[in-house]
Amino acid sequence: MTQSQEDYLEMVSFLSDEGEVRVTDIAARLGFSKPSVSAAIKLLEERNLIQHQRYRSVSLTQKGQELAETIRERHTLITKFLQDKLGVSADTAEKDACKMEHILSEETLDRMKLSVQS
């Protein structure tokens, strides 16, 4: 799964918390064009991670929901670590977590989790 695909899943999950999700919502939130978002959604649909009918809402499949939850947990953990353990500002921690969540190993994430819990 690419970083971009993970970002789309995570965004659909976040927007789902607020209600119905449409391609225009995703495009607006991520700052991408609607055609770009539609193409990405189609790829995620082919991987059975998202359900979407043209001109209708976008939703996560069970498999997509599980993966999105994992991505969101990583994001939250990294943000918390950066803020609580390193004293990084909330805005910077959020931006950095978006980048770091895609590249950190499970070992590093496990260590960060232990550090945040203590």
FENDA-V72759 format. One record per pair of residues at least 24 apart in sequence whose C-alpha atoms are under 10 Angstrom apart, sorted by the first residue. I is the first residue (numbers start at 1). J is the second residue. D is the distance in Angstrom with one decimal. If there is no record, write none. Layout:
# FENDA-V72759
i->I j->J d->D
i->I j->J d->D
This chain:
# FENDA-V72759
i->1 j->44 d->9.6
i->1 j->47 d->9.8
i->1 j->102 d->9.7
i->2 j->102 d->8.4
i->3 j->98 d->9.6
i->3 j->99 d->8.7
i->3 j->101 d->8.9
i->3 j->102 d->6.0
i->3 j->103 d->8.7
i->4 j->40 d->8.5
i->4 j->102 d->9.4
i->5 j->40 d->7.2
i->5 j->41 d->8.7
i->5 j->43 d->8.6
i->5 j->44 d->7.2
i->6 j->44 d->9.7
i->6 j->64 d->9.9
i->6 j->67 d->8.4
i->6 j->68 d->7.5
i->6 j->71 d->7.1
i->6 j->72 d->9.7
i->6 j->101 d->9.5
i->6 j->102 d->8.0
i->7 j->68 d->9.0
i->7 j->71 d->8.6
i->7 j->72 d->9.8
i->7 j->98 d->8.3
i->7 j->99 d->9.9
i->7 j->101 d->9.9
i->7 j->102 d->9.2
i->8 j->37 d->8.4
i->8 j->40 d->7.8
i->8 j->41 d->7.9
i->8 j->44 d->8.7
i->8 j->50 d->10.0
i->8 j->68 d->9.1
i->9 j->41 d->9.1
i->9 j->44 d->8.3
i->9 j->49 d->8.0
i->9 j->50 d->8.1
i->9 j->59 d->9.6
i->9 j->60 d->7.8
i->9 j->64 d->7.1
i->9 j->65 d->8.2
i->9 j->67 d->7.9
i->9 j->68 d->5.6
i->9 j->69 d->9.2
i->9 j->71 d->8.3
i->9 j->72 d->9.4
i->10 j->64 d->9.5
i->10 j->65 d->9.1
i->10 j->67 d->8.7
i->10 j->68 d->5.3
i->10 j->69 d->7.8
i->10 j->70 d->9.2
i->10 j->71 d->6.5
i->10 j->72 d->6.4
i->10 j->75 d->9.4
i->11 j->68 d->8.6
i->11 j->72 d->9.4
i->12 j->41 d->10.0
i->12 j->50 d->9.0
i->12 j->58 d->7.5
i->12 j->59 d->7.2
i->12 j->60 d->7.3
i->12 j->64 d->9.7
i->12 j->65 d->9.3
i->12 j->68 d->8.4
i->13 j->59 d->8.3
i->13 j->60 d->7.4
i->13 j->64 d->9.0
i->13 j->65 d->7.3
i->13 j->67 d->9.9
i->13 j->68 d->6.3
i->13 j->69 d->7.8
i->13 j->71 d->9.8
i->13 j->72 d->8.4
i->14 j->68 d->9.1
i->14 j->69 d->9.9
i->14 j->72 d->8.7
i->15 j->58 d->9.9
i->15 j->59 d->9.8
i->16 j->58 d->8.9
i->16 j->59 d->7.6
i->16 j->60 d->8.7
i->19 j->57 d->10.0
i->20 j->56 d->9.4
i->20 j->57 d->6.3
i->20 j->58 d->7.6
i->20 j->59 d->8.2
i->21 j->52 d->9.9
i->21 j->56 d->8.7
i->21 j->57 d->5.3
i->21 j->58 d->5.3
i->21 j->59 d->7.0
i->21 j->60 d->10.0
i->22 j->52 d->9.0
i->22 j->54 d->9.8
i->22 j->55 d->8.0
i->22 j->56 d->6.8
i->22 j->57 d->4.8
i->22 j->58 d->5.6
i->22 j->59 d->8.8
i->23 j->52 d->9.2
i->23 j->54 d->9.3
i->23 j->55 d->8.3
i->23 j->56 d->8.5
i->23 j->57 d->7.4
i->23 j->58 d->7.0
i->24 j->55 d->9.9
i->24 j->57 d->9.8
i->25 j->57 d->9.9
i->25 j->58 d->9.9
i->26 j->58 d->9.4
i->71 j->98 d->9.9
i->71 j->101 d->7.4
i->71 j->102 d->8.5
i->72 j->98 d->9.9
i->72 j->101 d->8.9
i->73 j->101 d->9.4
i->74 j->98 d->9.5
i->74 j->100 d->9.1
i->74 j->101 d->5.9
i->74 j->102 d->8.8
i->74 j->104 d->9.3
i->74 j->106 d->9.7
i->74 j->109 d->7.5
i->74 j->110 d->10.0
i->74 j->113 d->9.3
i->75 j->99 d->9.2
i->75 j->100 d->8.2
i->75 j->101 d->5.7
i->75 j->102 d->9.1
i->76 j->101 d->9.2
i->77 j->101 d->9.1
i->77 j->109 d->7.9
i->77 j->110 d->9.7
i->77 j->112 d->7.5
i->77 j->113 d->6.6
i->77 j->116 d->7.8
i->78 j->104 d->9.6
i->78 j->109 d->7.8
i->78 j->112 d->7.4
i->78 j->113 d->8.4
i->78 j->116 d->9.3
i->80 j->112 d->9.3
i->80 j->113 d->9.3
i->80 j->116 d->7.2
i->81 j->109 d->9.9
i->81 j->112 d->6.6
i->81 j->113 d->7.9
i->81 j->114 d->9.9
i->81 j->115 d->7.7
i->81 j->116 d->5.9
i->81 j->117 d->9.6
i->82 j->112 d->9.5
i->82 j->116 d->9.5
i->83 j->116 d->10.0
i->84 j->115 d->9.7
i->84 j->116 d->7.4
i->85 j->112 d->9.3
i->85 j->115 d->7.9
i->85 j->116 d->7.2
